[in-house]
Amino acid sequence: LLQEMKHRIKNHIARIQSIARQSARGATDVKAFTASFDARLQAMSAVQEILAGTVAAQADIRAIMVKELQQSVGATEVEHLVDGPPVRLDERHAHAFALVVHELVTNAMKYGGLSAHGASLRITWRVEPGADGLPWLTLDWDERIPGLVPQAERSIGFGSRLIEASLKGELSGTLTRDFGPDGLAIQIRFPLDPALNPRPAR
């Protein structure tokens, strides 16, 4: 138990150091750094609360998304925003996924479907077999944003780069964005641990 605790503490410290470095890169001043660092630590803390309630350090993606969305949307409304089957993530992948969701929610609140000029947000996911026959998660994140500025006139911010870095580095996944006249469609795909998730039928 002591060795396991030491291992987890070491992982947490490394994760906090990484969050600090990432937040510092995108900050323009101390106030901006403090705000982004605190928000990302809160996302990490929320996942840890979920993990602490399980015998094995695992978390369901619905619980992660609901926890993050509840910081900006009412609890009853959150349940209408998300839909998908149970999907289990281990501790490392749960933290990486939570950081991705945190950045997506933050962007949606500032500029997208959850902002003052946004219309809606809908998140759905499914488990599909990959080319290797193992389970892959496909998550569709759809925001309705009337009067969306054309893609050519916008730039990809630090939060978006952090999302892609987390997906590629921690989850070995991919992300695609499709900017349409009425909103933004994001698709995220990454492989799942077959020991935690049954192989989907072809």
ABEGO torsion letter per residue (X at the ends): XAAAAAAAAAAAAAAAAAAAAAAAAABABAAAAAAAAAAAAAAAAAAAAAAAABABBBBBAAAAAAAAAAAABBAAAAAAABBEBBBBBBAAAAAAAAAAAAAAAAAAAAABAABAABABBBBBBBBBBBAAGBBBBBBBBBBBBBGBBBAAABBBBAAAAAAAAAAAAAAGBBBBBBBBAAEBBBBBBBBBBAAABBBBBX
